[in-house]
């Protein structure tokens, strides 16, 4: 019922920095063309130089759903892709299958 996603982020600079970890979801094969990619989670972290942190996100069935042409929230079985990064650059992606 819940998928845990963990992202490791490291400050490779020589100053304290802040980063917004963004998690996007794409329904690879949908009956309707919902948003191509949806921002479903984000978290801001502060890192000291050389420091690494793990950021965890929980994904639920509701995150996979969208509003159909009949104005009903539906969740379709099939292939999904989770991506981290920002709107300009995908840093990491992973595909998974959802079946009820």
Biopython code that builds the backbone (N, CA, C, O; Angstrom):
import numpy as np
from Bio.PDB.StructureBuilder import StructureBuilder

atoms = [
    (1, "UNK", "N", (0.808, -1.202, 0.000)),
    (1, "UNK", "CA", (0.000, 0.000, 0.000)),
    (1, "UNK", "C", (0.846, 1.260, 0.000)),
    (1, "UNK", "O", (0.393, 2.314, -0.445)),
    (2, "UNK", "N", (2.063, 1.160, 0.492)),
    (2, "UNK", "CA", (2.947, 2.325, 0.560)),
    (2, "UNK", "C", (4.318, 1.954, 0.017)),
    (2, "UNK", "O", (4.840, 0.872, 0.288)),
    (3, "UNK", "N", (4.884, 2.862, -0.746)),
    (3, "UNK", "CA", (6.221, 2.681, -1.309)),
    (3, "UNK", "C", (7.141, 3.705, -0.667)),
    (3, "UNK", "O", (6.851, 4.901, -0.681)),
    (4, "UNK", "N", (8.249, 3.239, -0.106)),
    (4, "UNK", "CA", (9.216, 4.150, 0.497)),
    (4, "UNK", "C", (10.325, 4.430, -0.512)),
    (4, "UNK", "O", (10.921, 3.512, -1.076)),
    (5, "UNK", "N", (10.584, 5.704, -0.726)),
    (5, "UNK", "CA", (11.632, 6.140, -1.653)),
    (5, "UNK", "C", (12.667, 6.890, -0.831)),
    (5, "UNK", "O", (12.334, 7.816, -0.091)),
    (6, "UNK", "N", (13.923, 6.485, -0.966)),
    (6, "UNK", "CA", (15.011, 7.124, -0.232)),
    (6, "UNK", "C", (16.006, 7.716, -1.223)),
    (6, "UNK", "O", (16.432, 7.051, -2.167)),
    (7, "UNK", "N", (16.368, 8.974, -0.996)),
    (7, "UNK", "CA", (17.301, 9.678, -1.872)),
    (7, "UNK", "C", (18.472, 10.157, -1.026)),
    (7, "UNK", "O", (18.279, 10.780, 0.018)),
    (8, "UNK", "N", (19.681, 9.866, -1.480)),
    (8, "UNK", "CA", (20.870, 10.343, -0.776)),
    (8, "UNK", "C", (21.376, 11.585, -1.502)),
    (8, "UNK", "O", (21.551, 11.579, -2.720)),
    (9, "UNK", "N", (21.606, 12.645, -0.738)),
    (9, "UNK", "CA", (22.118, 13.889, -1.304)),
    (9, "UNK", "C", (23.394, 14.265, -0.547)),
    (9, "UNK", "O", (23.467, 14.131, 0.674)),
    (10, "UNK", "N", (24.401, 14.738, -1.297)),
    (10, "UNK", "CA", (25.697, 15.088, -0.722)),
    (10, "UNK", "C", (26.100, 16.486, -1.159)),
    (10, "UNK", "O", (25.956, 16.843, -2.328)),
    (11, "UNK", "N", (26.602, 17.272, -0.225)),
    (11, "UNK", "CA", (27.147, 18.586, -0.544)),
    (11, "UNK", "C", (28.606, 18.400, -0.940)),
    (11, "UNK", "O", (29.452, 18.105, -0.095)),
    (12, "UNK", "N", (28.896, 18.571, -2.213)),
    (12, "UNK", "CA", (30.268, 18.398, -2.700)),
    (12, "UNK", "C", (31.024, 19.725, -2.729)),
    (12, "UNK", "O", (32.172, 19.779, -3.171)),
    (13, "UNK", "N", (30.385, 20.788, -2.262)),
    (13, "UNK", "CA", (31.016, 22.106, -2.231)),
    (13, "UNK", "C", (31.803, 22.328, -0.959)),
    (13, "UNK", "O", (31.916, 21.442, -0.111)),
    (14, "UNK", "N", (32.348, 23.536, -0.843)),
    (14, "UNK", "CA", (33.146, 23.873, 0.339)),
    (14, "UNK", "C", (32.428, 24.858, 1.269)),
    (14, "UNK", "O", (33.044, 25.427, 2.170)),
    (15, "UNK", "N", (31.117, 25.059, 1.044)),
    (15, "UNK", "CA", (30.309, 25.927, 1.901)),
    (15, "UNK", "C", (29.019, 25.222, 2.288)),
    (15, "UNK", "O", (28.587, 24.286, 1.616)),
    (16, "UNK", "N", (28.412, 25.673, 3.369)),
    (16, "UNK", "CA", (27.099, 25.170, 3.769)),
    (16, "UNK", "C", (26.120, 25.506, 2.652)),
    (16, "UNK", "O", (26.143, 26.609, 2.107)),
    (17, "UNK", "N", (25.271, 24.558, 2.320)),
    (17, "UNK", "CA", (24.311, 24.795, 1.249)),
    (17, "UNK", "C", (22.957, 24.195, 1.565)),
    (17, "UNK", "O", (22.823, 23.325, 2.425)),
    (18, "UNK", "N", (21.960, 24.680, 0.850)),
    (18, "UNK", "CA", (20.599, 24.154, 0.975)),
    (18, "UNK", "C", (20.177, 23.633, -0.391)),
    (18, "UNK", "O", (20.516, 24.202, -1.428)),
    (19, "UNK", "N", (19.432, 22.543, -0.363)),
    (19, "UNK", "CA", (18.940, 21.932, -1.602)),
    (19, "UNK", "C", (17.499, 21.498, -1.388)),
    (19, "UNK", "O", (17.136, 21.020, -0.313)),
    (20, "UNK", "N", (16.690, 21.665, -2.413)),
    (20, "UNK", "CA", (15.321, 21.176, -2.379)),
    (20, "UNK", "C", (15.293, 19.875, -3.172)),
    (20, "UNK", "O", (15.502, 19.874, -4.385)),
    (21, "UNK", "N", (15.037, 18.774, -2.483)),
    (21, "UNK", "CA", (14.938, 17.472, -3.118)),
    (21, "UNK", "C", (13.515, 17.354, -3.650)),
    (21, "UNK", "O", (12.551, 17.435, -2.888)),
    (22, "UNK", "N", (13.388, 17.163, -4.957)),
    (22, "UNK", "CA", (12.077, 17.103, -5.607)),
    (22, "UNK", "C", (11.836, 15.700, -6.145)),
    (22, "UNK", "O", (12.728, 15.092, -6.737)),
    (23, "UNK", "N", (10.620, 15.185, -5.935)),
    (23, "UNK", "CA", (10.245, 13.856, -6.407)),
    (23, "UNK", "C", (9.072, 14.001, -7.379)),
    (23, "UNK", "O", (8.009, 14.505, -7.017)),
    (24, "UNK", "N", (9.284, 13.554, -8.608)),
    (24, "UNK", "CA", (8.280, 13.637, -9.669)),
    (24, "UNK", "C", (7.776, 12.245, -10.009)),
    (24, "UNK", "O", (8.499, 11.259, -9.868)),
    (25, "UNK", "N", (6.528, 12.174, -10.460)),
    (25, "UNK", "CA", (5.908, 10.914, -10.857)),
    (25, "UNK", "C", (5.367, 11.040, -12.274)),
    (25, "UNK", "O", (4.781, 12.059, -12.642)),
    (26, "UNK", "N", (5.570, 9.994, -13.059)),
    (26, "UNK", "CA", (5.006, 9.933, -14.407)),
    (26, "UNK", "C", (4.275, 8.607, -14.564)),
    (26, "UNK", "O", (4.825, 7.552, -14.250)),
    (27, "UNK", "N", (3.030, 8.658, -15.053)),
    (27, "UNK", "CA", (2.264, 7.458, -15.413)),
    (27, "UNK", "C", (2.666, 7.149, -16.849)),
    (27, "UNK", "O", (2.313, 7.892, -17.765)),
    (28, "UNK", "N", (3.398, 6.063, -17.052)),
    (28, "UNK", "CA", (3.978, 5.779, -18.370)),
    (28, "UNK", "C", (2.933, 5.433, -19.426)),
    (28, "UNK", "O", (3.105, 5.771, -20.597)),
    (29, "UNK", "N", (1.850, 4.762, -19.025)),
    (29, "UNK", "CA", (0.816, 4.369, -19.989)),
    (29, "UNK", "C", (-0.541, 4.625, -19.350)),
    (29, "UNK", "O", (-1.056, 3.771, -18.629)),
    (30, "UNK", "N", (-1.119, 5.781, -19.605)),
    (30, "UNK", "CA", (-2.407, 6.144, -19.005)),
    (30, "UNK", "C", (-3.482, 6.183, -20.088)),
    (30, "UNK", "O", (-3.191, 6.477, -21.248)),
    (31, "UNK", "N", (-4.727, 5.885, -19.705)),
    (31, "UNK", "CA", (-5.830, 5.938, -20.664)),
    (31, "UNK", "C", (-6.120, 7.379, -21.072)),
    (31, "UNK", "O", (-6.656, 7.633, -22.150)),
    (32, "UNK", "N", (-5.768, 8.294, -20.220)),
    (32, "UNK", "CA", (-5.932, 9.720, -20.447)),
    (32, "UNK", "C", (-4.555, 10.327, -20.267)),
    (32, "UNK", "O", (-3.750, 9.802, -19.497)),
    (33, "UNK", "N", (-4.270, 11.388, -20.936)),
    (33, "UNK", "CA", (-2.954, 12.001, -20.813)),
    (33, "UNK", "C", (-2.957, 12.997, -19.658)),
    (33, "UNK", "O", (-3.203, 14.186, -19.863)),
    (34, "UNK", "N", (-2.681, 12.510, -18.430)),
    (34, "UNK", "CA", (-2.601, 13.445, -17.299)),
    (34, "UNK", "C", (-1.312, 14.259, -17.426)),
    (34, "UNK", "O", (-0.606, 14.152, -18.429)),
    (35, "UNK", "N", (-1.012, 15.054, -16.434)),
    (35, "UNK", "CA", (0.253, 15.789, -16.458)),
    (35, "UNK", "C", (1.379, 14.811, -16.772)),
    (35, "UNK", "O", (1.429, 13.714, -16.217)),
    (36, "UNK", "N", (2.277, 15.212, -17.658)),
    (36, "UNK", "CA", (3.363, 14.317, -18.041)),
    (36, "UNK", "C", (4.190, 13.934, -16.824)),
    (36, "UNK", "O", (4.483, 12.758, -16.606)),
    (37, "UNK", "N", (4.559, 14.922, -16.041)),
    (37, "UNK", "CA", (5.270, 14.684, -14.796)),
    (37, "UNK", "C", (4.608, 15.541, -13.723)),
    (37, "UNK", "O", (4.304, 16.714, -13.936)),
    (38, "UNK", "N", (4.394, 14.924, -12.568)),
    (38, "UNK", "CA", (3.796, 15.657, -11.458)),
    (38, "UNK", "C", (4.766, 15.698, -10.292)),
    (38, "UNK", "O", (5.326, 14.673, -9.903)),
    (39, "UNK", "N", (4.962, 16.871, -9.742)),
    (39, "UNK", "CA", (5.722, 17.001, -8.504)),
    (39, "UNK", "C", (4.829, 16.487, -7.378)),
    (39, "UNK", "O", (3.780, 17.065, -7.093)),
    (40, "UNK", "N", (5.256, 15.393, -6.740)),
    (40, "UNK", "CA", (4.406, 14.809, -5.697)),
    (40, "UNK", "C", (4.971, 14.993, -4.291)),
    (40, "UNK", "O", (4.227, 14.919, -3.314)),
    (41, "UNK", "N", (6.263, 15.228, -4.179)),
    (41, "UNK", "CA", (6.873, 15.454, -2.864)),
    (41, "UNK", "C", (8.098, 16.355, -3.044)),
    (41, "UNK", "O", (8.721, 16.388, -4.105)),
    (42, "UNK", "N", (8.421, 17.080, -1.978)),
    (42, "UNK", "CA", (9.680, 17.819, -1.944)),
    (42, "UNK", "C", (10.076, 18.046, -0.497)),
    (42, "UNK", "O", (9.235, 18.047, 0.403)),
    (43, "UNK", "N", (11.368, 18.238, -0.291)),
    (43, "UNK", "CA", (11.877, 18.509, 1.051)),
    (43, "UNK", "C", (13.160, 19.312, 0.930)),
    (43, "UNK", "O", (14.033, 18.987, 0.126)),
    (44, "UNK", "N", (13.268, 20.357, 1.728)),
    (44, "UNK", "CA", (14.460, 21.194, 1.730)),
    (44, "UNK", "C", (15.407, 20.706, 2.820)),
    (44, "UNK", "O", (14.989, 20.472, 3.955)),
    (45, "UNK", "N", (16.689, 20.553, 2.472)),
    (45, "UNK", "CA", (17.689, 20.110, 3.443)),
    (45, "UNK", "C", (18.864, 21.073, 3.417)),
    (45, "UNK", "O", (19.179, 21.679, 2.393)),
    (46, "UNK", "N", (19.500, 21.196, 4.573)),
    (46, "UNK", "CA", (20.723, 21.990, 4.687)),
    (46, "UNK", "C", (21.872, 21.035, 4.946)),
    (46, "UNK", "O", (21.774, 20.141, 5.787)),
    (47, "UNK", "N", (22.961, 21.230, 4.217)),
    (47, "UNK", "CA", (24.105, 20.324, 4.315)),
    (47, "UNK", "C", (25.392, 21.111, 4.534)),
    (47, "UNK", "O", (25.634, 22.132, 3.890)),
    (48, "UNK", "N", (26.206, 20.615, 5.452)),
    (48, "UNK", "CA", (27.541, 21.173, 5.646)),
    (48, "UNK", "C", (28.443, 20.661, 4.530)),
    (48, "UNK", "O", (28.093, 19.678, 3.876)),
    (49, "UNK", "N", (29.578, 21.283, 4.292)),
    (49, "UNK", "CA", (30.496, 20.791, 3.254)),
    (49, "UNK", "C", (30.855, 19.318, 3.484)),
    (49, "UNK", "O", (31.274, 18.935, 4.576)),
    (50, "UNK", "N", (30.686, 18.510, 2.452)),
    (50, "UNK", "CA", (31.009, 17.085, 2.526)),
    (50, "UNK", "C", (29.950, 16.231, 3.206)),
    (50, "UNK", "O", (30.085, 15.008, 3.235)),
    (51, "UNK", "N", (28.912, 16.830, 3.747)),
    (51, "UNK", "CA", (27.883, 16.081, 4.464)),
    (51, "UNK", "C", (26.903, 15.414, 3.499)),
    (51, "UNK", "O", (26.584, 15.961, 2.443)),
    (52, "UNK", "N", (26.432, 14.228, 3.876)),
    (52, "UNK", "CA", (25.407, 13.506, 3.129)),
    (52, "UNK", "C", (24.209, 13.266, 4.031)),
    (52, "UNK", "O", (24.353, 13.085, 5.240)),
    (53, "UNK", "N", (23.031, 13.267, 3.435)),
    (53, "UNK", "CA", (21.804, 12.952, 4.164)),
    (53, "UNK", "C", (20.930, 12.085, 3.276)),
    (53, "UNK", "O", (20.965, 12.181, 2.049)),
    (54, "UNK", "N", (20.144, 11.233, 3.928)),
    (54, "UNK", "CA", (19.113, 10.471, 3.237)),
    (54, "UNK", "C", (17.777, 11.168, 3.472)),
    (54, "UNK", "O", (17.435, 11.509, 4.604)),
    (55, "UNK", "N", (17.041, 11.371, 2.411)),
    (55, "UNK", "CA", (15.718, 11.970, 2.479)),
    (55, "UNK", "C", (14.727, 10.890, 2.069)),
    (55, "UNK", "O", (14.852, 10.309, 0.991)),
    (56, "UNK", "N", (13.751, 10.620, 2.913)),
    (56, "UNK", "CA", (12.766, 9.573, 2.657)),
    (56, "UNK", "C", (11.411, 10.178, 2.312)),
    (56, "UNK", "O", (10.971, 11.154, 2.921)),
    (57, "UNK", "N", (10.767, 9.575, 1.323)),
    (57, "UNK", "CA", (9.418, 9.956, 0.920)),
    (57, "UNK", "C", (8.547, 8.699, 0.932)),
    (57, "UNK", "O", (9.025, 7.614, 0.604)),
    (58, "UNK", "N", (7.282, 8.837, 1.305)),
    (58, "UNK", "CA", (6.321, 7.737, 1.234)),
    (58, "UNK", "C", (5.330, 8.035, 0.119)),
    (58, "UNK", "O", (4.733, 9.111, 0.078)),
    (59, "UNK", "N", (5.160, 7.072, -0.789)),
    (59, "UNK", "CA", (4.260, 7.201, -1.925)),
    (59, "UNK", "C", (3.081, 6.262, -1.682)),
    (59, "UNK", "O", (3.273, 5.099, -1.326)),
    (60, "UNK", "N", (1.867, 6.765, -1.873)),
    (60, "UNK", "CA", (0.667, 5.957, -1.676)),
    (60, "UNK", "C", (-0.086, 5.782, -2.998)),
    (60, "UNK", "O", (0.236, 6.407, -4.008)),
    (61, "UNK", "N", (-1.085, 4.923, -2.956)),
    (61, "UNK", "CA", (-1.935, 4.690, -4.126)),
    (61, "UNK", "C", (-2.568, 5.998, -4.611)),
    (61, "UNK", "O", (-2.723, 6.202, -5.814)),
    (62, "UNK", "N", (-2.924, 6.860, -3.699)),
    (62, "UNK", "CA", (-3.525, 8.140, -4.064)),
    (62, "UNK", "C", (-2.574, 8.982, -4.929)),
    (62, "UNK", "O", (-3.020, 9.724, -5.805)),
    (63, "UNK", "N", (-1.270, 8.862, -4.679)),
    (63, "UNK", "CA", (-0.296, 9.604, -5.486)),
    (63, "UNK", "C", (-0.284, 9.139, -6.939)),
    (63, "UNK", "O", (0.084, 9.904, -7.830)),
    (64, "UNK", "N", (-0.684, 7.894, -7.185)),
    (64, "UNK", "CA", (-0.704, 7.342, -8.535)),
    (64, "UNK", "C", (-1.977, 7.694, -9.286)),
    (64, "UNK", "O", (-2.050, 7.494, -10.498)),
    (65, "UNK", "N", (-2.967, 8.208, -8.598)),
    (65, "UNK", "CA", (-4.274, 8.457, -9.202)),
    (65, "UNK", "C", (-4.311, 9.799, -9.933)),
    (65, "UNK", "O", (-3.447, 10.657, -9.752)),
    (66, "UNK", "N", (-5.344, 9.948, -10.763)),
    (66, "UNK", "CA", (-5.612, 11.208, -11.442)),
    (66, "UNK", "C", (-7.108, 11.314, -11.699)),
    (66, "UNK", "O", (-7.845, 10.341, -11.537)),
    (67, "UNK", "N", (-7.546, 12.486, -12.096)),
    (67, "UNK", "CA", (-8.960, 12.724, -12.361)),
    (67, "UNK", "C", (-9.253, 12.340, -13.816)),
    (67, "UNK", "O", (-8.626, 12.851, -14.743)),
    (68, "UNK", "N", (-10.217, 11.431, -13.996)),
    (68, "UNK", "CA", (-10.558, 10.926, -15.332)),
    (68, "UNK", "C", (-11.393, 11.946, -16.104)),
    (68, "UNK", "O", (-11.751, 12.997, -15.573)),
    (69, "UNK", "N", (-11.697, 11.629, -17.351)),
    (69, "UNK", "CA", (-12.552, 12.473, -18.189)),
    (69, "UNK", "C", (-13.959, 12.567, -17.615)),
    (69, "UNK", "O", (-14.682, 13.522, -17.900)),
    (70, "UNK", "N", (-14.357, 11.575, -16.800)),
    (70, "UNK", "CA", (-15.671, 11.573, -16.149)),
    (70, "UNK", "C", (-15.642, 12.287, -14.801)),
    (70, "UNK", "O", (-16.604, 12.219, -14.035)),
    (71, "UNK", "N", (-14.533, 12.972, -14.515)),
    (71, "UNK", "CA", (-14.357, 13.722, -13.273)),
    (71, "UNK", "C", (-14.373, 12.814, -12.040)),
    (71, "UNK", "O", (-14.895, 13.184, -10.989)),
    (72, "UNK", "N", (-13.794, 11.626, -12.187)),
    (72, "UNK", "CA", (-13.687, 10.639, -11.110)),
    (72, "UNK", "C", (-12.209, 10.345, -10.876)),
    (72, "UNK", "O", (-11.449, 10.176, -11.830)),
    (73, "UNK", "N", (-11.804, 10.283, -9.620)),
    (73, "UNK", "CA", (-10.409, 9.929, -9.319)),
    (73, "UNK", "C", (-10.216, 8.439, -9.558)),
    (73, "UNK", "O", (-10.932, 7.611, -8.996)),
    (74, "UNK", "N", (-9.230, 8.105, -10.407)),
    (74, "UNK", "CA", (-8.949, 6.701, -10.711)),
    (74, "UNK", "C", (-7.458, 6.416, -10.543)),
    (74, "UNK", "O", (-6.622, 7.313, -10.653)),
    (75, "UNK", "N", (-7.151, 5.168, -10.280)),
    (75, "UNK", "CA", (-5.775, 4.685, -10.241)),
    (75, "UNK", "C", (-5.697, 3.511, -11.203)),
    (75, "UNK", "O", (-6.360, 2.492, -11.010)),
    (76, "UNK", "N", (-4.897, 3.658, -12.223)),
    (76, "UNK", "CA", (-4.757, 2.598, -13.224)),
    (76, "UNK", "C", (-3.558, 1.721, -12.898)),
    (76, "UNK", "O", (-2.551, 2.189, -12.367)),
    (77, "UNK", "N", (-3.684, 0.460, -13.220)),
    (77, "UNK", "CA", (-2.548, -0.442, -13.110)),
    (77, "UNK", "C", (-1.578, -0.125, -14.238)),
    (77, "UNK", "O", (-1.968, 0.407, -15.277)),
    (78, "UNK", "N", (-0.317, -0.457, -14.022)),
    (78, "UNK", "CA", (0.651, -0.273, -15.093)),
    (78, "UNK", "C", (1.997, 0.224, -14.616)),
    (78, "UNK", "O", (2.366, 0.071, -13.451)),
    (79, "UNK", "N", (2.715, 0.818, -15.539)),
    (79, "UNK", "CA", (4.090, 1.255, -15.328)),
    (79, "UNK", "C", (4.144, 2.730, -14.930)),
    (79, "UNK", "O", (3.463, 3.578, -15.505)),
    (80, "UNK", "N", (4.976, 3.004, -13.928)),
    (80, "UNK", "CA", (5.173, 4.368, -13.450)),
    (80, "UNK", "C", (6.672, 4.635, -13.342)),
    (80, "UNK", "O", (7.470, 3.709, -13.198)),
    (81, "UNK", "N", (7.042, 5.905, -13.414)),
    (81, "UNK", "CA", (8.431, 6.308, -13.250)),
    (81, "UNK", "C", (8.507, 7.379, -12.179)),
    (81, "UNK", "O", (7.766, 8.361, -12.216)),
    (82, "UNK", "N", (9.411, 7.185, -11.218)),
    (82, "UNK", "CA", (9.726, 8.197, -10.211)),
    (82, "UNK", "C", (11.053, 8.837, -10.586)),
    (82, "UNK", "O", (11.992, 8.146, -10.981)),
    (83, "UNK", "N", (11.130, 10.164, -10.461)),
    (83, "UNK", "CA", (12.349, 10.885, -10.816)),
    (83, "UNK", "C", (12.688, 11.908, -9.736)),
    (83, "UNK", "O", (11.794, 12.525, -9.157)),
    (84, "UNK", "N", (13.966, 12.083, -9.470)),
    (84, "UNK", "CA", (14.419, 13.158, -8.597)),
    (84, "UNK", "C", (15.249, 14.119, -9.422)),
    (84, "UNK", "O", (15.790, 13.762, -10.468)),
    (85, "UNK", "N", (15.337, 15.323, -8.941)),
    (85, "UNK", "CA", (16.074, 16.362, -9.635)),
    (85, "UNK", "C", (15.252, 17.628, -9.622)),
    (85, "UNK", "O", (14.508, 17.886, -8.676)),
    (86, "UNK", "N", (15.385, 18.421, -10.675)),
    (86, "UNK", "CA", (14.551, 19.606, -10.803)),
    (86, "UNK", "C", (13.949, 19.610, -12.196)),
    (86, "UNK", "O", (14.148, 18.662, -12.955)),
    (87, "UNK", "N", (13.226, 20.643, -12.543)),
    (87, "UNK", "CA", (12.537, 20.676, -13.835)),
    (87, "UNK", "C", (13.521, 20.707, -15.007)),
    (87, "UNK", "O", (13.140, 20.404, -16.138)),
    (88, "UNK", "N", (14.761, 21.064, -14.755)),
    (88, "UNK", "CA", (15.750, 21.175, -15.824)),
    (88, "UNK", "C", (16.577, 19.897, -16.001)),
    (88, "UNK", "O", (17.041, 19.605, -17.103)),
    (89, "UNK", "N", (16.758, 19.147, -14.930)),
    (89, "UNK", "CA", (17.664, 18.002, -15.003)),
    (89, "UNK", "C", (17.185, 16.880, -14.089)),
    (89, "UNK", "O", (16.984, 17.088, -12.893)),
    (90, "UNK", "N", (17.003, 15.696, -14.656)),
    (90, "UNK", "CA", (16.676, 14.513, -13.860)),
    (90, "UNK", "C", (17.993, 13.916, -13.367)),
    (90, "UNK", "O", (18.889, 13.630, -14.160)),
    (91, "UNK", "N", (18.100, 13.734, -12.062)),
    (91, "UNK", "CA", (19.320, 13.196, -11.469)),
    (91, "UNK", "C", (19.248, 11.674, -11.393)),
    (91, "UNK", "O", (20.237, 10.983, -11.641)),
    (92, "UNK", "N", (18.059, 11.156, -11.045)),
    (92, "UNK", "CA", (17.891, 9.718, -10.894)),
    (92, "UNK", "C", (16.449, 9.365, -11.213)),
    (92, "UNK", "O", (15.533, 10.125, -10.899)),
    (93, "UNK", "N", (16.250, 8.210, -11.838)),
    (93, "UNK", "CA", (14.887, 7.757, -12.086)),
    (93, "UNK", "C", (14.807, 6.241, -11.889)),
    (93, "UNK", "O", (15.796, 5.521, -12.025)),
    (94, "UNK", "N", (13.598, 5.786, -11.565)),
    (94, "UNK", "CA", (13.366, 4.362, -11.375)),
    (94, "UNK", "C", (11.947, 4.059, -11.833)),
    (94, "UNK", "O", (11.024, 4.834, -11.583)),
    (95, "UNK", "N", (11.782, 2.925, -12.505)),
    (95, "UNK", "CA", (10.462, 2.493, -12.957)),
    (95, "UNK", "C", (9.940, 1.423, -11.989)),
    (95, "UNK", "O", (10.712, 0.670, -11.395)),
    (96, "UNK", "N", (8.604, 1.378, -11.847)),
    (96, "UNK", "CA", (7.978, 0.340, -11.064)),
    (96, "UNK", "C", (6.594, 0.046, -11.640)),
    (96, "UNK", "O", (6.020, 0.852, -12.372)),
    (97, "UNK", "N", (6.084, -1.113, -11.294)),
    (97, "UNK", "CA", (4.769, -1.547, -11.775)),
    (97, "UNK", "C", (3.795, -1.523, -10.608)),
    (97, "UNK", "O", (4.150, -1.882, -9.485)),
    (98, "UNK", "N", (2.563, -1.099, -10.877)),
    (98, "UNK", "CA", (1.514, -1.113, -9.873)),
    (98, "UNK", "C", (0.381, -1.999, -10.370)),
    (98, "UNK", "O", (-0.141, -1.793, -11.465)),
    (99, "UNK", "N", (0.005, -2.978, -9.567)),
    (99, "UNK", "CA", (-1.143, -3.866, -9.859)),
    (99, "UNK", "C", (-1.929, -4.080, -8.584)),
    (99, "UNK", "O", (-1.349, -4.235, -7.509)),
    (100, "UNK", "N", (-3.243, -4.090, -8.698)),
    (100, "UNK", "CA", (-4.080, -4.344, -7.522)),
    (100, "UNK", "C", (-4.293, -5.824, -7.356)),
    (100, "UNK", "O", (-4.972, -6.249, -6.422)),
]
sb = StructureBuilder()
sb.init_structure("model")
sb.init_model(0)
sb.init_chain("A")
sb.init_seg("    ")
for serial, (resi, resn, name, xyz) in enumerate(atoms, 1):
    if name == "N":
        sb.init_residue(resn, " ", resi, " ")
    sb.init_atom(name, np.array(xyz, "f"), 0.0, 1.0, " ", f" {name:<3s}", serial, name[0])
structure = sb.get_structure()
